[in-house]
Amino acid sequence: MRFLCFLMLMFLLLAGCTPPLPPSPPPVPPKVEAQPLSRADFNDLPLWQKTTPAAALETFLNSCRAIAARPAWSKVCSEALFVNPGDEQAARLFFEQFFTPWQLINEDGSESGTITGYYVPELAGSRVADETYKYPIYRQPDDLLTIDLADVYPELAGYRLRGRIEGKRVVPYYERGEIDDGNQPLAGNELFWVADPVELFFLHIQGSGRILLSDGEKVMLNYANQNGHPYRSIGKLLLERKAMTPDQMSMQNIRRWVAEHPEDGQKLLDENPSYVFFRELEKGIESPPGALGIPLAAERSLAVDRKTIPLGAPVYLATTWPNTAQPLNRLMVAQDTGGAIKGRVRADFFWGMGADAGALAGRMKQQGQLWVLLPKNFDPVSSQP
């Protein structure tokens, strides 16, 4: 009995010496995202007074063909018709009189984002396959299904699923590797044939191009659809595998690496499962239409994320020329979108057509800031232009 009492006494003593439990950590405050737009002034736009907005005004007028019927844009589109073409000062006054600049802000409150470049490549090609031209460019296949989720779930407007029917099921559409592995699941859908699979790969990334036929004919191709698989950057893969350093990264060096490593190069291309289908445009079209349906203007059209920037809106860009610290500040117009152009401060600069434009586009991956110009008296927080 004494022994039991002793044990109980020791237990009580030890229990009394046990340190108290630490207090519970304070609750983590909910993450608050910054508002996407911050009202600004034209004096906030870097080098605004030294820019040449007349070309942007011409590009904006082209956009008015698609947006003038919208209530928010009808007045400014009408007023733009009265500005003397080519008059830089008149163009500047027009934008200052009828627009308010709003700076794009990232979710974390930062103001800078990635600015890349794109262009229209030119590829020698043929309408028939031969020993030289053996890599096909496909039109949209008939078995590709596009399901608009808004038809079932209105809150998912803007989201689409793509696939094909296999038996009684809808399954994902063929990936790049399945399309190019030699089994030819898309045989019969060829538009043209080209000589270089790497050039064809970059045609898919650009989304449009021009085919140069041996008889001198030039045919413009434009994006028709996509297989529904996400885009995966092969440049990022090369960086992760230390096959290149960040300062070496460019479209030109990626081409060179794939050419020097043909077997591994083809495997690398296949790691991007996304695949683009094209349509042939009418004769006489010198520049492909963007997502707005308006022909793109070299060095004035910008691809953006339309969730934040409405297509057709003027956008002031403050960045630098490719691979330099030289300022590139310019008034552009949002006329296009892209699979990799996601985020608030994110844009793709359209350089134009051909090898010179491609050299600039391939080297461009700069940091930059964006301001969208919206009609005055329009509140972007409570309305949608």
C-alpha positions as CSV (number, residue, x, y, z in Angstrom):
1,M,0.0,0.0,0.0
2,R,2.9,2.3,0.9
3,F,4.5,1.5,-2.5
4,L,1.3,2.4,-4.3
5,C,1.0,5.7,-2.5
6,F,4.6,6.4,-3.3
7,L,3.9,5.8,-7.1
8,M,0.8,8.0,-7.0
9,L,2.8,10.8,-5.3
10,M,5.6,10.6,-7.9
11,F,3.0,10.7,-10.7
12,L,1.4,13.8,-9.3
13,L,4.7,15.5,-8.8
14,L,5.8,14.7,-12.4
15,A,2.5,15.8,-13.8
16,G,2.9,19.1,-12.0
17,C,6.3,19.6,-13.6
18,T,5.1,19.0,-17.1
19,P,5.5,22.2,-19.1
20,P,2.3,23.7,-20.5
21,L,1.5,23.0,-24.1
22,P,2.6,25.9,-26.4
23,P,-0.2,28.2,-27.5
24,S,-1.9,27.4,-30.8
25,P,-0.4,29.4,-33.7
26,P,-2.6,32.3,-34.8
27,P,-4.9,31.5,-37.8
28,V,-3.3,32.3,-41.1
29,P,-5.0,35.3,-42.6
30,P,-6.7,34.6,-45.9
31,K,-4.7,35.5,-49.0
32,V,-5.9,38.7,-50.5
33,E,-5.2,39.2,-54.2
34,A,-4.4,42.7,-55.5
35,Q,-6.9,44.3,-57.7
36,P,-5.9,43.8,-61.4
37,L,-6.2,47.4,-62.4
38,S,-4.9,50.6,-60.8
39,R,-6.1,54.0,-62.2
40,A,-3.2,56.0,-63.6
41,D,-2.4,59.2,-65.5
42,F,-0.7,59.7,-68.9
43,N,2.2,61.3,-67.0
44,D,2.7,57.9,-65.4
45,L,3.4,56.3,-68.7
46,P,7.2,56.1,-69.2
47,L,8.4,58.3,-72.1
48,W,4.7,58.9,-73.2
49,Q,5.5,62.3,-74.7
50,K,8.3,60.8,-76.8
51,T,6.3,58.0,-78.4
52,T,4.7,57.9,-81.8
53,P,1.0,57.0,-81.3
54,A,-0.2,57.7,-84.8
55,A,0.5,54.1,-86.0
56,A,-1.3,52.8,-82.9
57,L,-4.3,55.0,-83.8
58,E,-4.4,53.4,-87.2
59,T,-4.3,50.0,-85.7
60,F,-7.0,50.9,-83.2
61,L,-9.2,52.1,-86.0
62,N,-8.9,48.7,-87.6
63,S,-10.0,47.2,-84.3
64,C,-13.0,49.4,-84.3
65,R,-14.4,47.3,-87.2
66,A,-14.9,44.6,-84.5
67,I,-15.7,46.6,-81.4
68,A,-17.5,49.8,-82.5
69,A,-20.9,48.3,-81.9
70,R,-20.1,47.8,-78.2
71,P,-21.6,50.7,-76.1
72,A,-18.3,51.4,-74.3
73,W,-16.4,51.8,-77.6
74,S,-18.8,53.4,-80.0
75,K,-18.0,57.0,-79.1
76,V,-14.2,56.7,-79.1
77,C,-14.3,54.8,-82.4
78,S,-16.4,57.5,-84.0
79,E,-14.1,60.3,-82.7
80,A,-11.0,58.4,-84.0
81,L,-12.3,58.9,-87.5
82,F,-11.7,62.7,-87.2
83,V,-8.1,62.5,-86.3
84,N,-5.7,63.5,-89.1
85,P,-3.8,60.3,-90.1
86,G,-0.1,60.4,-89.4
87,D,-0.3,63.4,-87.1
88,E,1.6,62.3,-84.0
89,Q,0.5,65.3,-81.8
90,A,-3.2,64.9,-82.8
91,A,-3.1,61.2,-82.1
92,R,-1.6,61.8,-78.7
93,L,-4.2,64.4,-77.8
94,F,-7.0,62.0,-79.0
95,F,-5.9,59.3,-76.6
96,E,-5.4,61.8,-73.7
97,Q,-8.8,63.3,-74.3
98,F,-10.9,60.1,-74.6
99,F,-9.1,57.5,-72.6
100,T,-7.9,56.8,-69.0
101,P,-4.9,54.6,-68.5
102,W,-5.2,51.7,-66.0
103,Q,-2.0,49.9,-64.9
104,L,-2.1,46.1,-64.8
105,I,-1.2,44.7,-61.4
106,N,-0.2,41.1,-60.7
107,E,-2.1,39.1,-58.0
108,D,0.8,39.6,-55.6
109,G,0.8,43.4,-56.1
110,S,3.8,43.5,-58.3
111,E,3.8,45.6,-61.5
112,S,6.2,43.8,-63.8
113,G,5.7,40.7,-66.0
114,T,7.1,38.7,-68.9
115,I,7.0,40.2,-72.4
116,T,7.8,37.8,-75.2
117,G,7.6,38.1,-79.0
118,Y,6.0,36.2,-81.9
119,Y,6.0,36.5,-85.7
120,V,4.7,34.9,-88.9
121,P,7.3,32.3,-90.1
122,E,7.7,31.6,-93.8
123,L,8.3,28.0,-94.9
124,A,9.0,26.5,-98.2
125,G,6.4,23.8,-98.9
126,S,4.4,21.8,-101.3
127,R,0.8,20.6,-101.7
128,V,2.0,17.1,-102.3
129,A,4.5,15.0,-100.4
130,D,7.8,14.0,-101.9
131,E,11.4,13.2,-100.8
132,T,12.0,16.8,-99.8
133,Y,8.6,17.8,-98.4
134,K,7.5,15.0,-96.1
135,Y,6.2,16.6,-92.9
136,P,2.5,17.4,-93.0
137,I,0.6,20.5,-91.9
138,Y,-2.9,19.4,-91.0
139,R,-6.3,21.0,-91.3
140,Q,-8.8,20.6,-88.5
141,P,-9.8,16.9,-88.6
142,D,-13.5,16.0,-88.7
143,D,-13.2,13.7,-85.6
144,L,-12.0,16.5,-83.3
145,L,-14.8,17.4,-80.9
146,T,-15.0,20.8,-79.2
147,I,-17.3,21.0,-76.2
148,D,-18.3,24.4,-74.9
149,L,-18.7,24.0,-71.2
150,A,-20.9,27.1,-71.0
151,D,-23.7,25.1,-72.6
152,V,-23.8,23.0,-69.4
153,Y,-22.2,25.2,-66.8
154,P,-22.7,28.9,-67.5
155,E,-20.1,29.8,-64.8
156,L,-17.5,28.1,-67.0
157,A,-18.1,30.3,-70.0
158,G,-14.9,30.6,-72.0
159,Y,-13.7,27.1,-71.2
160,R,-13.8,24.3,-73.8
161,L,-12.9,20.6,-73.9
162,R,-11.5,18.9,-76.9
163,G,-11.5,15.2,-77.6
164,R,-12.7,12.4,-79.9
165,I,-15.1,9.5,-79.7
166,E,-13.7,6.0,-79.1
167,G,-16.5,3.5,-78.9
168,K,-19.1,5.1,-76.7
169,R,-16.7,7.3,-74.8
170,V,-15.2,10.7,-75.3
171,V,-11.4,10.5,-74.9
172,P,-8.6,13.0,-75.1
173,Y,-7.5,13.8,-78.6
174,Y,-4.2,12.5,-80.0
175,E,-1.1,14.0,-78.5
176,R,1.8,15.4,-80.6
177,G,3.8,12.2,-80.3
178,E,0.8,10.0,-81.4
179,I,0.2,12.3,-84.4
180,D,3.8,12.3,-85.6
181,D,4.9,8.7,-84.7
182,G,4.3,7.3,-88.2
183,N,0.9,5.7,-87.7
184,Q,-0.7,8.6,-89.5
185,P,-4.0,8.9,-87.5
186,L,-4.7,12.1,-89.4
187,A,-4.0,10.9,-92.9
188,G,-6.2,12.7,-95.4
189,N,-6.2,16.0,-93.5
190,E,-3.0,17.3,-95.0
191,L,-3.0,20.9,-96.2
192,F,0.7,21.2,-97.1
193,W,4.0,19.4,-96.7
194,V,7.2,21.0,-95.5
195,A,10.9,20.0,-95.3
196,D,11.9,20.7,-91.7
197,P,10.0,19.2,-88.7
198,V,11.6,21.8,-86.4
199,E,10.4,24.7,-88.5
200,L,6.9,23.0,-88.5
201,F,7.1,22.8,-84.7
202,F,7.7,26.6,-84.4
203,L,4.9,27.2,-86.9
204,H,2.6,25.5,-84.3
205,I,3.9,27.8,-81.6
206,Q,3.4,31.0,-83.7
207,G,-0.1,29.9,-84.7
208,S,0.1,31.3,-88.3
209,G,2.6,31.3,-91.1
210,R,3.1,31.7,-94.9
211,I,3.9,28.8,-97.2
212,L,6.1,29.6,-100.2
213,L,5.4,27.2,-103.1
214,S,7.8,26.4,-105.9
215,D,5.6,28.2,-108.5
216,G,5.9,31.5,-106.6
217,E,2.5,31.3,-104.9
218,K,2.4,32.5,-101.3
219,V,-0.3,31.0,-99.1
220,M,-1.2,32.4,-95.7
221,L,-2.1,29.9,-93.0
222,N,-3.9,30.7,-89.8
223,Y,-4.8,28.9,-86.6
224,A,-8.0,26.8,-86.9
225,N,-8.0,24.7,-83.7
226,Q,-5.9,22.8,-81.2
227,N,-5.9,19.3,-79.9
228,G,-6.8,20.2,-76.3
229,H,-3.6,19.3,-74.7
230,P,-1.7,21.9,-72.6
231,Y,1.3,23.7,-74.1
232,R,4.6,22.6,-72.6
233,S,7.7,24.8,-73.2
234,I,10.6,22.8,-74.6
235,G,12.8,25.8,-73.8
236,K,12.0,25.4,-70.1
237,L,12.8,21.7,-70.3
238,L,16.2,22.4,-71.8
239,L,16.9,24.8,-69.0
240,E,15.8,22.3,-66.3
241,R,18.1,19.6,-67.9
242,K,21.0,22.2,-68.1
243,A,21.3,21.7,-71.8
244,M,21.3,25.5,-72.0
245,T,21.9,28.4,-69.8
246,P,19.3,31.2,-69.4
247,D,21.5,33.6,-71.4
248,Q,21.7,31.1,-74.3
249,M,18.0,30.5,-74.4
250,S,16.5,31.7,-77.7
251,M,14.4,30.2,-80.5
252,Q,17.5,30.1,-82.7
253,N,19.5,28.1,-80.2
254,I,16.6,25.7,-79.6
255,R,16.6,25.0,-83.4
256,R,20.3,24.5,-83.4
257,W,20.2,22.1,-80.4
258,V,17.4,19.9,-82.0
259,A,19.4,19.8,-85.3
260,E,22.5,18.7,-83.5
261,H,20.7,16.0,-81.4
262,P,18.2,14.6,-84.0
263,E,17.0,11.6,-81.9
264,D,16.8,13.4,-78.6
265,G,15.5,16.4,-80.4
266,Q,12.4,14.6,-81.7
267,K,11.8,13.2,-78.3
268,L,12.0,16.7,-76.9
269,L,9.5,18.1,-79.4
270,D,7.1,15.3,-78.5
271,E,7.2,16.3,-74.9
272,N,5.0,19.2,-75.8
273,P,1.7,17.4,-76.4
274,S,-0.1,20.4,-77.8
275,Y,-0.8,20.3,-81.6
276,V,-2.2,23.0,-83.8
277,F,-4.4,22.7,-86.9
278,F,-4.5,25.3,-89.6
279,R,-6.7,26.8,-92.3
280,E,-5.7,28.3,-95.6
281,L,-6.7,31.9,-96.0
282,E,-7.9,33.6,-99.1
283,K,-5.4,35.0,-101.6
284,G,-4.2,38.5,-101.1
285,I,-4.1,38.4,-97.3
286,E,-0.7,39.8,-96.2
287,S,-1.1,39.5,-92.5
288,P,-3.0,36.9,-90.6
289,P,-6.0,37.8,-88.4
290,G,-5.6,37.7,-84.6
291,A,-8.2,36.5,-82.1
292,L,-10.2,39.8,-82.7
293,G,-10.6,38.8,-86.4
294,I,-8.5,41.8,-87.5
295,P,-5.3,41.5,-89.5
296,L,-2.3,41.9,-87.2
297,A,-0.1,45.0,-87.5
298,A,3.7,44.5,-87.2
299,E,5.1,46.1,-84.1
300,R,1.7,47.4,-83.0
301,S,-0.4,44.3,-82.3
302,L,-0.2,42.7,-78.9
303,A,-1.4,39.3,-77.7
304,V,-2.8,39.5,-74.1
305,D,-4.8,37.5,-71.6
306,R,-8.4,38.6,-72.4
307,K,-9.5,37.9,-68.9
308,T,-7.9,41.2,-67.9
309,I,-7.4,43.2,-71.1
310,P,-10.4,43.5,-73.5
311,L,-9.5,42.7,-77.1
312,G,-9.4,45.9,-79.2
313,A,-8.2,48.1,-76.4
314,P,-5.1,50.3,-76.7
315,V,-2.3,49.1,-74.4
316,Y,0.8,51.0,-73.4
317,L,3.9,48.8,-73.1
318,A,7.0,49.7,-71.3
319,T,9.8,47.1,-71.8
320,T,13.2,46.8,-73.5
321,W,14.4,45.7,-76.9
322,P,15.2,42.0,-77.1
323,N,18.4,41.1,-75.1
324,T,19.2,44.7,-74.3
325,A,18.5,47.4,-71.7
326,Q,17.4,49.9,-74.4
327,P,13.8,51.1,-73.6
328,L,11.0,49.9,-75.9
329,N,8.0,52.0,-74.9
330,R,5.1,51.9,-77.4
331,L,1.4,52.2,-77.6
332,M,0.0,48.9,-78.9
333,V,-3.4,47.4,-79.5
334,A,-4.7,44.2,-77.9
335,Q,-5.7,42.2,-81.0
336,D,-4.6,38.6,-80.2
337,T,-4.4,35.9,-77.6
338,G,-2.2,32.9,-77.1
339,G,-2.1,29.6,-75.3
340,A,1.0,30.6,-73.3
341,I,-0.2,34.2,-72.7
342,K,-1.8,33.8,-69.2
343,G,-1.7,36.3,-66.4
344,R,-2.3,40.0,-65.8
345,V,1.1,41.5,-66.7
346,R,1.8,39.2,-69.6
347,A,2.0,40.0,-73.3
348,D,3.3,38.8,-76.7
349,F,4.7,41.4,-79.0
350,F,3.9,40.8,-82.7
351,W,7.1,41.6,-84.8
352,G,5.7,40.9,-88.2
353,M,6.6,38.4,-90.9
354,G,9.8,36.6,-92.1
355,A,13.3,36.0,-90.9
356,D,14.1,39.4,-89.5
357,A,11.0,39.5,-87.4
358,G,11.7,36.0,-86.3
359,A,15.2,36.9,-85.1
360,L,13.7,39.6,-82.9
361,A,10.8,37.5,-81.7
362,G,13.0,34.5,-80.9
363,R,15.3,36.5,-78.6
364,M,12.6,38.5,-76.8
365,K,11.9,37.6,-73.2
366,Q,11.9,40.8,-71.3
367,Q,10.4,42.2,-68.2
368,G,7.8,45.0,-68.7
369,Q,4.8,46.9,-67.5
370,L,1.4,47.3,-69.1
371,W,-1.3,50.0,-69.0
372,V,-4.7,49.4,-70.7
373,L,-6.4,52.5,-72.1
374,L,-10.1,52.4,-71.5
375,P,-12.7,55.0,-72.5
376,K,-13.2,57.8,-70.0
377,N,-16.1,57.5,-67.6
378,F,-15.9,53.7,-67.9
379,D,-15.4,51.9,-64.6
380,P,-13.6,48.6,-65.3
381,V,-14.3,47.3,-61.8
382,S,-18.0,47.2,-62.2
383,S,-18.4,46.8,-65.9
384,Q,-17.0,44.8,-68.8
385,P,-16.0,46.8,-72.0
